[in-house]
Amino acid sequence: MTDNTSSAGDADDWASALAEQTAAAAPVAAPAPVAAPATAQVFQQIQEAAPPAPGTVTSPVDLTRVLDVPVQLTAEIGRTRITIKNLLQLSQGSVVELDGLAGQPLDVLINGYLIAQGEVVVVNEKYGIRLTDIITPSERMQKLARS
């Protein structure tokens, strides 16, 4: 008759030895770095800037100057490429087909950079744009990377 208690004890010894070996061989996991929002690293507030060195001549930050800088806002309903020959043949009443589809949102650009999309509205008998989607900086970078 065989002794089952000794084989069960051997199995436990093997299991504990294997567990010790696995624990010793496993690399110690470094704590995961805490991700800070990009705004905290990249877009620091001007007021949080380091104080100037003693004896340095500084002027107070005046953001009101920047607020009055003019920018060009453009709304695009579409684009097309034509030859100079076709351009010279254009006259009053000519129709130029664009790549934009009817009902598709307009692209809103500031100084040539896409910042939003919107739809045409009429305000006091003038055309306007209702912004429907603001392009985030990360989305702008992705679009630049694709082109």
N, CA, C and O atoms as a GROMACS GRO file, in nm:
protein
  588
    1MET      N    1   0.083  -0.115   0.000
    1MET     CA    2   0.000   0.000   0.000
    1MET      C    3   0.090   0.123   0.000
    1MET      O    4   0.191   0.126   0.070
    2THR      N    5   0.052   0.224  -0.079
    2THR     CA    6   0.138   0.344  -0.090
    2THR      C    7   0.094   0.449   0.008
    2THR      O    8  -0.022   0.453   0.051
    3ASP      N    9   0.188   0.535   0.043
    3ASP     CA   10   0.161   0.641   0.139
    3ASP      C   11   0.125   0.768   0.061
    3ASP      O   12   0.212   0.832   0.002
    4ASN      N   13  -0.004   0.803   0.062
    4ASN     CA   14  -0.050   0.921  -0.013
    4ASN      C   15  -0.013   1.050   0.058
    4ASN      O   16  -0.005   1.154  -0.007
    5THR      N   17   0.010   1.049   0.184
    5THR     CA   18   0.043   1.170   0.258
    5THR      C   19   0.179   1.223   0.219
    5THR      O   20   0.199   1.344   0.214
    6SER      N   21   0.275   1.134   0.190
    6SER     CA   22   0.408   1.182   0.153
    6SER      C   23   0.406   1.242   0.013
    6SER      O   24   0.476   1.340  -0.011
    7SER      N   25   0.328   1.188  -0.081
    7SER     CA   26   0.322   1.246  -0.215
    7SER      C   27   0.248   1.379  -0.213
    7SER      O   28   0.281   1.470  -0.289
    8ALA      N   29   0.149   1.391  -0.127
    8ALA     CA   30   0.080   1.519  -0.113
    8ALA      C   31   0.172   1.623  -0.052
    8ALA      O   32   0.169   1.739  -0.092
    9GLY      N   33   0.253   1.582   0.041
    9GLY     CA   34   0.350   1.674   0.102
    9GLY      C   35   0.456   1.717   0.002
    9GLY      O   36   0.497   1.833   0.000
   10ASP      N   37   0.501   1.622  -0.084
   10ASP     CA   38   0.598   1.656  -0.189
   10ASP      C   39   0.539   1.756  -0.288
   10ASP      O   40   0.608   1.847  -0.334
   11ALA      N   41   0.412   1.739  -0.321
   11ALA     CA   42   0.347   1.830  -0.415
   11ALA      C   43   0.340   1.971  -0.357
   11ALA      O   44   0.360   2.069  -0.429
   12ASP      N   45   0.312   1.980  -0.226
   12ASP     CA   46   0.308   2.110  -0.162
   12ASP      C   47   0.446   2.175  -0.162
   12ASP      O   48   0.459   2.295  -0.183
   13ASP      N   49   0.550   2.094  -0.137
   13ASP     CA   50   0.687   2.147  -0.139
   13ASP      C   51   0.723   2.198  -0.278
   13ASP      O   52   0.783   2.305  -0.294
   14TRP      N   53   0.684   2.119  -0.380
   14TRP     CA   54   0.712   2.161  -0.519
   14TRP      C   55   0.637   2.290  -0.552
   14TRP      O   56   0.692   2.379  -0.617
   15ALA      N   57   0.513   2.301  -0.510
   15ALA     CA   58   0.432   2.420  -0.538
   15ALA      C   59   0.492   2.543  -0.471
   15ALA      O   60   0.499   2.650  -0.531
   16SER      N   61   0.535   2.528  -0.344
   16SER     CA   62   0.593   2.644  -0.274
   16SER      C   63   0.728   2.682  -0.334
   16SER      O   64   0.761   2.800  -0.343
   17ALA      N   65   0.809   2.583  -0.375
   17ALA     CA   66   0.938   2.613  -0.438
   17ALA      C   67   0.918   2.683  -0.571
   17ALA      O   68   0.990   2.777  -0.604
   18LEU      N   69   0.819   2.638  -0.648
   18LEU     CA   70   0.790   2.700  -0.777
   18LEU      C   71   0.742   2.843  -0.757
   18LEU      O   72   0.778   2.933  -0.833
   19ALA      N   73   0.660   2.865  -0.655
   19ALA     CA   74   0.610   2.999  -0.626
   19ALA      C   75   0.724   3.092  -0.586
   19ALA      O   76   0.728   3.207  -0.629
   20GLU      N   77   0.818   3.043  -0.505
   20GLU     CA   78   0.934   3.124  -0.466
   20GLU      C   79   1.021   3.159  -0.586
   20GLU      O   80   1.067   3.272  -0.599
   21GLN      N   81   1.042   3.060  -0.673
   21GLN     CA   82   1.124   3.083  -0.791
   21GLN      C   83   1.058   3.186  -0.884
   21GLN      O   84   1.126   3.274  -0.936
   22THR      N   85   0.928   3.173  -0.904
   22THR     CA   86   0.856   3.267  -0.989
   22THR      C   87   0.861   3.407  -0.932
   22THR      O   88   0.879   3.504  -1.006
   23ALA      N   89   0.847   3.419  -0.801
   23ALA     CA   90   0.851   3.550  -0.737
   23ALA      C   91   0.990   3.611  -0.747
   23ALA      O   92   1.002   3.732  -0.766
   24ALA      N   93   1.094   3.529  -0.735
   24ALA     CA   94   1.231   3.581  -0.743
   24ALA      C   95   1.267   3.620  -0.886
   24ALA      O   96   1.342   3.715  -0.907
   25ALA      N   97   1.214   3.546  -0.985
   25ALA     CA   98   1.247   3.573  -1.124
   25ALA      C   99   1.168   3.689  -1.181
   25ALA      O  100   1.213   3.753  -1.277
   26ALA      N  101   1.051   3.718  -1.125
   26ALA     CA  102   0.968   3.826  -1.179
   26ALA      C  103   1.034   3.960  -1.150
   26ALA      O  104   1.074   3.985  -1.036
   27PRO      N  105   1.045   4.045  -1.250
   27PRO     CA  106   1.103   4.178  -1.226
   27PRO      C  107   1.010   4.260  -1.139
   27PRO      O  108   0.888   4.248  -1.147
   28VAL      N  109   1.070   4.341  -1.059
   28VAL     CA  110   0.992   4.428  -0.972
   28VAL      C  111   0.932   4.538  -1.058
   28VAL      O  112   1.005   4.612  -1.124
   29ALA      N  113   0.803   4.547  -1.058
   29ALA     CA  114   0.735   4.646  -1.141
   29ALA      C  115   0.753   4.784  -1.080
   29ALA      O  116   0.724   4.806  -0.962
   30ALA      N  117   0.802   4.875  -1.163
   30ALA     CA  118   0.817   5.012  -1.118
   30ALA      C  119   0.678   5.075  -1.112
   30ALA      O  120   0.592   5.041  -1.192
   31PRO      N  121   0.657   5.166  -1.019
   31PRO     CA  122   0.526   5.229  -1.013
   31PRO      C  123   0.501   5.306  -1.143
   31PRO      O  124   0.590   5.370  -1.197
   32ALA      N  125   0.379   5.297  -1.191
   32ALA     CA  126   0.343   5.364  -1.316
   32ALA      C  127   0.352   5.514  -1.296
   32ALA      O  128   0.306   5.567  -1.195
   33PRO      N  129   0.413   5.585  -1.394
   33PRO     CA  130   0.422   5.730  -1.379
   33PRO      C  131   0.284   5.793  -1.386
   33PRO      O  132   0.197   5.749  -1.462
   34VAL      N  133   0.264   5.894  -1.306
   34VAL     CA  134   0.137   5.962  -1.303
   34VAL      C  135   0.134   6.060  -1.420
   34VAL      O  136   0.222   6.146  -1.432
   35ALA      N  137   0.035   6.046  -1.506
   35ALA     CA  138   0.025   6.132  -1.624
   35ALA      C  139  -0.041   6.263  -1.584
   35ALA      O  140  -0.151   6.265  -1.528
   36ALA      N  141   0.028   6.372  -1.614
   36ALA     CA  142  -0.029   6.504  -1.590
   36ALA      C  143  -0.092   6.553  -1.719
   36ALA      O  144  -0.044   6.518  -1.827
   37PRO      N  145  -0.197   6.631  -1.710
   37PRO     CA  146  -0.258   6.682  -1.832
   37PRO      C  147  -0.158   6.766  -1.910
   37PRO      O  148  -0.072   6.832  -1.852
   38ALA      N  149  -0.170   6.763  -2.042
   38ALA     CA  150  -0.078   6.838  -2.128
   38ALA      C  151  -0.083   6.986  -2.098
   38ALA      O  152   0.017   7.056  -2.112
   39THR      N  153  -0.198   7.034  -2.058
   39THR     CA  154  -0.209   7.176  -2.032
   39THR      C  155  -0.120   7.219  -1.918
   39THR      O  156  -0.071   7.331  -1.915
   40ALA      N  157  -0.098   7.129  -1.822
   40ALA     CA  158  -0.014   7.164  -1.708
   40ALA      C  159   0.133   7.173  -1.750
   40ALA      O  160   0.208   7.251  -1.692
   41GLN      N  161   0.174   7.095  -1.849
   41GLN     CA  162   0.314   7.094  -1.889
   41GLN      C  163   0.341   7.192  -2.003
   41GLN      O  164   0.442   7.263  -2.001
   42VAL      N  165   0.254   7.197  -2.100
   42VAL     CA  166   0.282   7.272  -2.220
   42VAL      C  167   0.230   7.415  -2.212
   42VAL      O  168   0.299   7.509  -2.252
   43PHE      N  169   0.108   7.431  -2.161
   43PHE     CA  170   0.046   7.562  -2.163
   43PHE      C  171   0.044   7.622  -2.023
   43PHE      O  172  -0.062   7.640  -1.963
   44GLN      N  173   0.160   7.654  -1.974
   44GLN     CA  174   0.167   7.712  -1.840
   44GLN      C  175   0.110   7.853  -1.843
   44GLN      O  176   0.129   7.927  -1.939
   45GLN      N  177   0.042   7.886  -1.738
   45GLN     CA  178  -0.014   8.019  -1.727
   45GLN      C  179   0.099   8.120  -1.712
   45GLN      O  180   0.201   8.091  -1.649
   46ILE      N  181   0.081   8.236  -1.769
   46ILE     CA  182   0.184   8.340  -1.763
   46ILE      C  183   0.210   8.382  -1.620
   46ILE      O  184   0.323   8.415  -1.583
   47GLN      N  185   0.104   8.382  -1.538
   47GLN     CA  186   0.120   8.423  -1.399
   47GLN      C  187   0.203   8.323  -1.321
   47GLN      O  188   0.260   8.359  -1.218
   48GLU      N  189   0.212   8.196  -1.368
   48GLU     CA  190   0.287   8.094  -1.296
   48GLU      C  191   0.435   8.093  -1.335
   48GLU      O  192   0.510   8.009  -1.286
   49ALA      N  193   0.477   8.182  -1.421
   49ALA     CA  194   0.616   8.184  -1.464
   49ALA      C  195   0.706   8.209  -1.344
   49ALA      O  196   0.667   8.272  -1.246
   50ALA      N  197   0.827   8.159  -1.354
   50ALA     CA  198   0.922   8.174  -1.245
   50ALA      C  199   0.953   8.322  -1.223
   50ALA      O  200   0.958   8.399  -1.319
   51PRO      N  201   0.972   8.362  -1.099
   51PRO     CA  202   1.003   8.502  -1.072
   51PRO      C  203   1.138   8.539  -1.133
   51PRO      O  204   1.228   8.456  -1.137
   52PRO      N  205   1.152   8.663  -1.179
   52PRO     CA  206   1.278   8.704  -1.241
   52PRO      C  207   1.391   8.709  -1.140
   52PRO      O  208   1.368   8.722  -1.019
   53ALA      N  209   1.511   8.698  -1.190
   53ALA     CA  210   1.629   8.705  -1.104
   53ALA      C  211   1.640   8.846  -1.046
   53ALA      O  212   1.598   8.942  -1.111
   54PRO      N  213   1.694   8.859  -0.926
   54PRO     CA  214   1.708   8.992  -0.866
   54PRO      C  215   1.792   9.082  -0.955
   54PRO      O  216   1.894   9.041  -1.010
   55GLY      N  217   1.747   9.206  -0.969
   55GLY     CA  218   1.821   9.303  -1.048
   55GLY      C  219   1.780   9.303  -1.195
   55GLY      O  220   1.830   9.385  -1.272
   56THR      N  221   1.689   9.213  -1.237
   56THR     CA  222   1.645   9.207  -1.376
   56THR      C  223   1.532   9.306  -1.396
   56THR      O  224   1.441   9.315  -1.314
   57VAL      N  225   1.538   9.381  -1.507
   57VAL     CA  226   1.434   9.476  -1.539
   57VAL      C  227   1.323   9.401  -1.611
   57VAL      O  228   1.346   9.338  -1.714
   58THR      N  229   1.202   9.408  -1.556
   58THR     CA  230   1.088   9.340  -1.617
   58THR      C  231   0.973   9.437  -1.632
   58THR      O  232   0.964   9.538  -1.562
   59SER      N  233   0.884   9.403  -1.725
   59SER     CA  234   0.763   9.483  -1.740
   59SER      C  235   0.645   9.393  -1.707
   59SER      O  236   0.652   9.272  -1.729
   60PRO      N  237   0.538   9.449  -1.654
   60PRO     CA  238   0.423   9.365  -1.621
   60PRO      C  239   0.362   9.306  -1.748
   60PRO      O  240   0.365   9.368  -1.855
   61VAL      N  241   0.307   9.186  -1.735
   61VAL     CA  242   0.244   9.119  -1.848
   61VAL      C  243   0.114   9.191  -1.881
   61VAL      O  244   0.029   9.209  -1.794
   62ASP      N  245   0.100   9.233  -2.007
   62ASP     CA  246  -0.019   9.305  -2.050
   62ASP      C  247  -0.083   9.229  -2.165
   62ASP      O  248  -0.046   9.247  -2.281
   63LEU      N  249  -0.180   9.144  -2.132
   63LEU     CA  250  -0.246   9.063  -2.234
   63LEU      C  251  -0.342   9.144  -2.319
   63LEU      O  252  -0.386   9.096  -2.424
   64THR      N  253  -0.377   9.262  -2.277
   64THR     CA  254  -0.472   9.342  -2.355
   64THR      C  255  -0.414   9.378  -2.492
   64THR      O  256  -0.490   9.399  -2.586
   65ARG      N  257  -0.283   9.385  -2.504
   65ARG     CA  258  -0.221   9.413  -2.635
   65ARG      C  259  -0.252   9.301  -2.733
   65ARG      O  260  -0.280   9.326  -2.850
   66VAL      N  261  -0.246   9.179  -2.687
   66VAL     CA  262  -0.269   9.063  -2.773
   66VAL      C  263  -0.415   9.054  -2.814
   66VAL      O  264  -0.446   9.010  -2.925
   67LEU      N  265  -0.505   9.095  -2.726
   67LEU     CA  266  -0.647   9.083  -2.755
   67LEU      C  267  -0.690   9.167  -2.874
   67LEU      O  268  -0.792   9.137  -2.936
   68ASP      N  269  -0.617   9.271  -2.908
   68ASP     CA  270  -0.653   9.359  -3.020
   68ASP      C  271  -0.581   9.324  -3.150
   68ASP      O  272  -0.596   9.396  -3.248
   69VAL      N  273  -0.504   9.215  -3.153
   69VAL     CA  274  -0.435   9.175  -3.275
   69VAL      C  275  -0.538   9.117  -3.372
   69VAL      O  276  -0.609   9.023  -3.338
   70PRO      N  277  -0.546   9.174  -3.492
   70PRO     CA  278  -0.645   9.122  -3.587
   70PRO      C  279  -0.601   8.990  -3.648
   70PRO      O  280  -0.483   8.969  -3.675
   71VAL      N  281  -0.697   8.901  -3.670
   71VAL     CA  282  -0.673   8.774  -3.737
   71VAL      C  283  -0.776   8.763  -3.850
   71VAL      O  284  -0.880   8.828  -3.847
   72GLN      N  285  -0.745   8.680  -3.948
   72GLN     CA  286  -0.837   8.662  -4.060
   72GLN      C  287  -0.918   8.535  -4.040
   72GLN      O  288  -0.862   8.426  -4.030
   73LEU      N  289  -1.050   8.550  -4.032
   73LEU     CA  290  -1.140   8.436  -4.020
   73LEU      C  291  -1.198   8.409  -4.158
   73LEU      O  292  -1.251   8.499  -4.224
   74THR      N  293  -1.188   8.284  -4.202
   74THR     CA  294  -1.236   8.243  -4.333
   74THR      C  295  -1.330   8.126  -4.316
   74THR      O  296  -1.304   8.035  -4.238
   75ALA      N  297  -1.441   8.128  -4.390
   75ALA     CA  298  -1.533   8.015  -4.392
   75ALA      C  299  -1.529   7.957  -4.533
   75ALA      O  300  -1.555   8.027  -4.630
   76GLU      N  301  -1.498   7.829  -4.542
   76GLU     CA  302  -1.488   7.761  -4.672
   76GLU      C  303  -1.605   7.667  -4.692
   76GLU      O  304  -1.633   7.583  -4.607
   77ILE      N  305  -1.671   7.683  -4.805
   77ILE     CA  306  -1.778   7.588  -4.837
   77ILE      C  307  -1.724   7.475  -4.924
   77ILE      O  308  -1.789   7.371  -4.938
   78GLY      N  309  -1.608   7.494  -4.981
   78GLY     CA  310  -1.547   7.390  -5.063
   78GLY      C  311  -1.429   7.446  -5.141
   78GLY      O  312  -1.400   7.566  -5.137
   79ARG      N  313  -1.361   7.357  -5.211
   79ARG     CA  314  -1.245   7.395  -5.291
   79ARG      C  315  -1.250   7.320  -5.423
   79ARG      O  316  -1.322   7.220  -5.437
   80THR      N  317  -1.174   7.368  -5.518
   80THR     CA  318  -1.156   7.296  -5.644
   80THR      C  319  -1.026   7.343  -5.708
   80THR      O  320  -0.972   7.447  -5.672
   81ARG      N  321  -0.977   7.264  -5.802
   81ARG     CA  322  -0.858   7.300  -5.880
   81ARG      C  323  -0.901   7.308  -6.025
   81ARG      O  324  -0.964   7.217  -6.078
   82ILE      N  325  -0.865   7.418  -6.089
   82ILE     CA  326  -0.895   7.432  -6.230
   82ILE      C  327  -0.770   7.480  -6.302
   82ILE      O  328  -0.678   7.533  -6.241
   83THR      N  329  -0.769   7.460  -6.431
   83THR     CA  330  -0.654   7.505  -6.512
   83THR      C  331  -0.668   7.655  -6.539
   83THR      O  332  -0.776   7.712  -6.525
   84ILE      N  333  -0.559   7.715  -6.577
   84ILE     CA  334  -0.561   7.858  -6.610
   84ILE      C  335  -0.651   7.881  -6.732
   84ILE      O  336  -0.720   7.983  -6.739
   85LYS      N  337  -0.650   7.788  -6.824
   85LYS     CA  338  -0.737   7.799  -6.942
   85LYS      C  339  -0.882   7.811  -6.900
   85LYS      O  340  -0.954   7.899  -6.948
   86ASN      N  341  -0.926   7.722  -6.808
   86ASN     CA  342  -1.065   7.728  -6.760
   86ASN      C  343  -1.091   7.852  -6.677
   86ASN      O  344  -1.201   7.908  -6.680
   87LEU      N  345  -0.991   7.897  -6.603
   87LEU     CA  346  -1.004   8.019  -6.523
   87LEU      C  347  -1.030   8.139  -6.614
   87LEU      O  348  -1.114   8.223  -6.584
   88LEU      N  349  -0.956   8.146  -6.726
   88LEU     CA  350  -0.972   8.258  -6.818
   88LEU      C  351  -1.106   8.254  -6.891
   88LEU      O  352  -1.151   8.357  -6.942
   89GLN      N  353  -1.169   8.138  -6.897
   89GLN     CA  354  -1.298   8.125  -6.966
   89GLN      C  355  -1.416   8.159  -6.874
   89GLN      O  356  -1.529   8.166  -6.921
   90LEU      N  357  -1.392   8.181  -6.745
   90LEU     CA  358  -1.500   8.214  -6.653
   90LEU      C  359  -1.558   8.351  -6.686
   90LEU      O  360  -1.485   8.444  -6.719
   91SER      N  361  -1.688   8.361  -6.677
   91SER     CA  362  -1.755   8.489  -6.698
   91SER      C  363  -1.874   8.497  -6.603
   91SER      O  364  -1.902   8.404  -6.528
   92GLN      N  365  -1.942   8.609  -6.606
   92GLN     CA  366  -2.059   8.625  -6.520
   92GLN      C  367  -2.160   8.517  -6.551
   92GLN      O  368  -2.195   8.496  -6.667
   93GLY      N  369  -2.208   8.448  -6.449
   93GLY     CA  370  -2.303   8.340  -6.466
   93GLY      C  371  -2.239   8.202  -6.474
   93GLY      O  372  -2.310   8.102  -6.473
   94SER      N  373  -2.104   8.196  -6.481
   94SER     CA  374  -2.037   8.066  -6.483
   94SER      C  375  -2.057   7.996  -6.350
   94SER      O  376  -2.069   8.061  -6.246
   95VAL      N  377  -2.062   7.865  -6.352
   95VAL     CA  378  -2.076   7.785  -6.230
   95VAL      C  379  -1.949   7.704  -6.213
   95VAL      O  380  -1.905   7.634  -6.305
   96VAL      N  381  -1.891   7.713  -6.096
   96VAL     CA  382  -1.771   7.636  -6.062
   96VAL      C  383  -1.810   7.532  -5.959
   96VAL      O  384  -1.860   7.566  -5.852
   97GLU      N  385  -1.788   7.405  -5.991
   97GLU     CA  386  -1.823   7.296  -5.900
   97GLU      C  387  -1.715   7.283  -5.793
   97GLU      O  388  -1.595   7.280  -5.824
   98LEU      N  389  -1.758   7.274  -5.667
   98LEU     CA  390  -1.666   7.261  -5.554
   98LEU      C  391  -1.672   7.119  -5.500
   98LEU      O  392  -1.764   7.043  -5.530
   99ASP      N  393  -1.572   7.083  -5.419
   99ASP     CA  394  -1.570   6.948  -5.362
   99ASP      C  395  -1.661   6.931  -5.241
   99ASP      O  396  -1.685   6.819  -5.197
  100GLY      N  397  -1.711   7.041  -5.185
  100GLY     CA  398  -1.800   7.033  -5.070
  100GLY      C  399  -1.939   6.987  -5.111
  100GLY      O  400  -1.989   7.025  -5.217
  101LEU      N  401  -2.001   6.907  -5.027
  101LEU     CA  402  -2.135   6.858  -5.054
  101LEU      C  403  -2.238   6.950  -4.991
  101LEU      O  404  -2.212   7.014  -4.889
  102ALA      N  405  -2.356   6.956  -5.052
  102ALA     CA  406  -2.465   7.037  -4.997
  102ALA      C  407  -2.501   6.982  -4.859
  102ALA      O  408  -2.517   6.861  -4.842
  103GLY      N  409  -2.515   7.070  -4.761
  103GLY     CA  410  -2.549   7.028  -4.626
  103GLY      C  411  -2.429   6.992  -4.541
  103GLY      O  412  -2.442   6.972  -4.420
  104GLN      N  413  -2.312   6.982  -4.603
  104GLN     CA  414  -2.190   6.948  -4.528
  104GLN      C  415  -2.145   7.070  -4.448
  104GLN      O  416  -2.161   7.183  -4.495
  105PRO      N  417  -2.088   7.050  -4.329
  105PRO     CA  418  -2.043   7.165  -4.249
  105PRO      C  419  -1.935   7.245  -4.320
  105PRO      O  420  -1.854   7.191  -4.396
  106LEU      N  421  -1.934   7.375  -4.294
  106LEU     CA  422  -1.830   7.464  -4.346
  106LEU      C  423  -1.706   7.451  -4.260
  106LEU      O  424  -1.716   7.425  -4.140
  107ASP      N  425  -1.590   7.469  -4.320
  107ASP     CA  426  -1.466   7.476  -4.243
  107ASP      C  427  -1.443   7.621  -4.204
  107ASP      O  428  -1.454   7.711  -4.288
  108VAL      N  429  -1.411   7.646  -4.078
  108VAL     CA  430  -1.381   7.779  -4.028
  108VAL      C  431  -1.232   7.783  -3.999
  108VAL      O  432  -1.181   7.705  -3.918
  109LEU      N  433  -1.163   7.876  -4.065
  109LEU     CA  434  -1.018   7.886  -4.051
  109LEU      C  435  -0.979   8.021  -3.992
  109LEU      O  436  -1.041   8.123  -4.023
  110ILE      N  437  -0.878   8.019  -3.908
  110ILE     CA  438  -0.818   8.143  -3.856
  110ILE      C  439  -0.677   8.148  -3.911
  110ILE      O  440  -0.595   8.060  -3.883
  111ASN      N  441  -0.648   8.251  -3.988
  111ASN     CA  442  -0.517   8.267  -4.053
  111ASN      C  443  -0.475   8.139  -4.125
  111ASN      O  444  -0.357   8.103  -4.124
  112GLY      N  445  -0.571   8.071  -4.188
  112GLY     CA  446  -0.542   7.952  -4.267
  112GLY      C  447  -0.541   7.821  -4.190
  112GLY      O  448  -0.522   7.716  -4.251
  113TYR      N  449  -0.562   7.823  -4.060
  113TYR     CA  450  -0.562   7.702  -3.978
  113TYR      C  451  -0.704   7.667  -3.939
  113TYR      O  452  -0.777   7.751  -3.887
  114LEU      N  453  -0.743   7.542  -3.963
  114LEU     CA  454  -0.877   7.495  -3.930
  114LEU      C  455  -0.896   7.496  -3.779
  114LEU      O  456  -0.819   7.434  -3.705
  115ILE      N  457  -0.999   7.566  -3.733
  115ILE     CA  458  -1.025   7.572  -3.589
  115ILE      C  459  -1.165   7.525  -3.552
  115ILE      O  460  -1.191   7.492  -3.436
  116ALA      N  461  -1.256   7.520  -3.652
  116ALA     CA  462  -1.394   7.481  -3.621
  116ALA      C  463  -1.467   7.443  -3.748
  116ALA      O  464  -1.417   7.461  -3.859
  117GLN      N  465  -1.586   7.391  -3.730
  117GLN     CA  466  -1.679   7.366  -3.840
  117GLN      C  467  -1.813   7.423  -3.800
  117GLN      O  468  -1.846   7.432  -3.681
  118GLY      N  469  -1.890   7.462  -3.899
  118GLY     CA  470  -2.018   7.524  -3.868
  118GLY      C  471  -2.114   7.514  -3.983
  118GLY      O  472  -2.088   7.451  -4.085
  119GLU      N  473  -2.230   7.581  -3.963
  119GLU     CA  474  -2.333   7.582  -4.065
  119GLU      C  475  -2.374   7.725  -4.092
  119GLU      O  476  -2.362   7.812  -4.006
  120VAL      N  477  -2.422   7.749  -4.214
  120VAL     CA  478  -2.461   7.883  -4.255
  120VAL      C  479  -2.594   7.919  -4.190
  120VAL      O  480  -2.688   7.840  -4.188
  121VAL      N  481  -2.600   8.041  -4.138
  121VAL     CA  482  -2.724   8.096  -4.083
  121VAL      C  483  -2.742   8.237  -4.139
  121VAL      O  484  -2.646   8.296  -4.190
  122VAL      N  485  -2.861   8.291  -4.128
  122VAL     CA  486  -2.888   8.428  -4.170
  122VAL      C  487  -2.922   8.508  -4.044
  122VAL      O  488  -3.014   8.472  -3.970
  123VAL      N  489  -2.847   8.617  -4.022
  123VAL     CA  490  -2.868   8.703  -3.906
  123VAL      C  491  -2.885   8.846  -3.956
  123VAL      O  492  -2.794   8.902  -4.016
  124ASN      N  493  -3.002   8.905  -3.932
  124ASN     CA  494  -3.032   9.041  -3.978
  124ASN      C  495  -3.000   9.059  -4.126
  124ASN      O  496  -2.934   9.155  -4.165
  125GLU      N  497  -3.047   8.967  -4.207
  125GLU     CA  498  -3.030   8.968  -4.352
  125GLU      C  499  -2.884   8.959  -4.397
  125GLU      O  500  -2.852   8.994  -4.510
  126LYS      N  501  -2.797   8.911  -4.309
  126LYS     CA  502  -2.657   8.888  -4.343
  126LYS      C  503  -2.624   8.743  -4.313
  126LYS      O  504  -2.683   8.682  -4.224
  127TYR      N  505  -2.529   8.687  -4.388
  127TYR     CA  506  -2.486   8.551  -4.362
  127TYR      C  507  -2.403   8.546  -4.234
  127TYR      O  508  -2.331   8.640  -4.201
  128GLY      N  509  -2.415   8.436  -4.165
  128GLY     CA  510  -2.334   8.411  -4.047
  128GLY      C  511  -2.301   8.264  -4.039
  128GLY      O  512  -2.344   8.185  -4.123
  129ILE      N  513  -2.224   8.226  -3.938
  129ILE     CA  514  -2.185   8.087  -3.918
  129ILE      C  515  -2.217   8.049  -3.775
  129ILE      O  516  -2.176   8.116  -3.681
  130ARG      N  517  -2.291   7.941  -3.760
  130ARG     CA  518  -2.313   7.884  -3.627
  130ARG      C  519  -2.212   7.772  -3.610
  130ARG      O  520  -2.214   7.673  -3.684
  131LEU      N  521  -2.122   7.788  -3.514
  131LEU     CA  522  -2.019   7.687  -3.491
  131LEU      C  523  -2.082   7.562  -3.432
  131LEU      O  524  -2.152   7.568  -3.331
  132THR      N  525  -2.056   7.448  -3.496
  132THR     CA  526  -2.112   7.322  -3.450
  132THR      C  527  -2.007   7.232  -3.389
  132THR      O  528  -2.040   7.141  -3.312
  133ASP      N  529  -1.880   7.254  -3.422
  133ASP     CA  530  -1.774   7.167  -3.371
  133ASP      C  531  -1.644   7.246  -3.365
  133ASP      O  532  -1.599   7.300  -3.466
  134ILE      N  533  -1.584   7.253  -3.248
  134ILE     CA  534  -1.455   7.319  -3.230
  134ILE      C  535  -1.346   7.213  -3.241
  134ILE      O  536  -1.355   7.108  -3.176
  135ILE      N  537  -1.244   7.239  -3.320
  135ILE     CA  538  -1.134   7.145  -3.338
  135ILE      C  539  -1.036   7.163  -3.223
  135ILE      O  540  -0.986   7.273  -3.200
  136THR      N  541  -1.007   7.054  -3.150
  136THR     CA  542  -0.914   7.063  -3.039
  136THR      C  543  -0.771   7.068  -3.092
  136THR      O  544  -0.746   7.026  -3.205
  137PRO      N  545  -0.677   7.119  -3.013
  137PRO     CA  546  -0.538   7.123  -3.059
  137PRO      C  547  -0.484   6.986  -3.098
  137PRO      O  548  -0.407   6.974  -3.193
  138SER      N  549  -0.522   6.882  -3.024
  138SER     CA  550  -0.472   6.749  -3.059
  138SER      C  551  -0.529   6.702  -3.193
  138SER      O  552  -0.458   6.637  -3.270
  139GLU      N  553  -0.655   6.734  -3.222
  139GLU     CA  554  -0.713   6.700  -3.351
  139GLU      C  555  -0.644   6.775  -3.464
  139GLU      O  556  -0.624   6.720  -3.572
  140ARG      N  557  -0.608   6.901  -3.439
  140ARG     CA  558  -0.537   6.980  -3.541
  140ARG      C  559  -0.403   6.916  -3.573
  140ARG      O  560  -0.363   6.908  -3.689
  141MET      N  561  -0.333   6.870  -3.469
  141MET     CA  562  -0.202   6.806  -3.491
  141MET      C  563  -0.218   6.677  -3.570
  141MET      O  564  -0.135   6.647  -3.656
  142GLN      N  565  -0.322   6.600  -3.542
  142GLN     CA  566  -0.346   6.475  -3.615
  142GLN      C  567  -0.375   6.505  -3.762
  142GLN      O  568  -0.326   6.432  -3.849
  143LYS      N  569  -0.453   6.609  -3.792
  143LYS     CA  570  -0.483   6.643  -3.930
  143LYS      C  571  -0.359   6.692  -4.001
  143LYS      O  572  -0.341   6.664  -4.120
  144LEU      N  573  -0.272   6.765  -3.931
  144LEU     CA  574  -0.148   6.811  -3.994
  144LEU      C  575  -0.057   6.693  -4.023
  144LEU      O  576   0.012   6.692  -4.125
  145ALA      N  577  -0.056   6.594  -3.935
  145ALA     CA  578   0.029   6.477  -3.954
  145ALA      C  579  -0.016   6.394  -4.073
  145ALA      O  580   0.066   6.332  -4.140
  146ARG      N  581  -0.148   6.392  -4.100
  146ARG     CA  582  -0.201   6.315  -4.212
  146ARG      C  583  -0.169   6.380  -4.345
  146ARG      O  584  -0.152   6.310  -4.446
  147SER      N  585  -0.160   6.512  -4.349
  147SER     CA  586  -0.137   6.579  -4.478
  147SER      C  587   0.008   6.595  -4.512
  147SER      O  588   0.042   6.650  -4.617
   0.00000   0.00000   0.00000
